[in-house]
Amino acid sequence: MRVAIIQFDISWEDKQSNFKSLEKLILPLSGKTDLIVLPEMFNTGFSMNPDKLCEHPHSETFTWMKNLSDKGNFAVCGSYIVKEAGKTYNRFVLVAPGTET
């Protein structure tokens, strides 16, 4: 198994900027790796504003990870803020090509 561990300059609380930065680093790895490991809280950085930044399961960041995984034909994993049943979590998620939403 070929694993790529990604470290990058996270843009504080800016999901779209982080997604774009990560795509530039990750997409060239297509065909060269099987698993991409992203930093903890990769989409926002650590924040004291979890209610502002949280997502429901299978929402924006999950969809981004799924699309990236399908496009690059590799698994992608990392953690981000998820809100479920009224509570927020730093949830680790792994998405592989073909993962259902």
Long-range contacts (C-beta under 8 A, 24 or more apart in sequence): 1-34, 1-35, 2-32, 2-33, 2-34, 2-35, 3-33, 3-34, 3-35, 3-37, 4-29, 4-32, 4-33, 4-35, 4-36, 4-37, 5-37, 6-36, 6-37, 6-38, 6-39, 6-42, 7-39, 8-39, 10-39, 10-41, 10-42, 10-44, 10-45, 11-45, 12-44, 12-45, 12-47, 13-44, 13-45, 13-47, 13-49, 13-52, 13-53, 14-44, 15-43, 15-44, 15-53, 15-60, 15-61, 18-42, 18-43, 18-44, 19-43, 19-64, 22-68, 23-68, 26-68, 26-72, 26-76, 27-68, 27-71, 27-72, 29-72, 29-74, 30-71, 30-72, 30-73, 30-74, 31-73, 33-74, 34-74, 34-75, 35-74, 35-75, 35-76, 35-77, 36-68, 36-72, 36-74, 36-75, 36-76, 36-77, 37-77, 37-78, 38-76, 38-77, 38-78, 39-78, 40-78, 40-79, 40-90, 41-79, 41-80, 41-81, 41-90, 42-78, 42-79, 42-80, 43-78, 43-80, 44-80, 44-81, 47-81, 50-81, 50-83, 50-88, 51-83, 51-88, 53-81, 54-81, 54-82, 54-83, 54-88, 55-80, 55-81, 55-82, 55-83, 56-82, 56-83, 56-84, 57-82, 57-84, 57-91, 58-101, 61-93, 62-93, 62-95, 62-101, 63-101, 65-93, 65-95, 66-95, 66-99, 66-101, 69-95, 69-96, 69-97, 69-99, 70-97, 70-98, 73-97
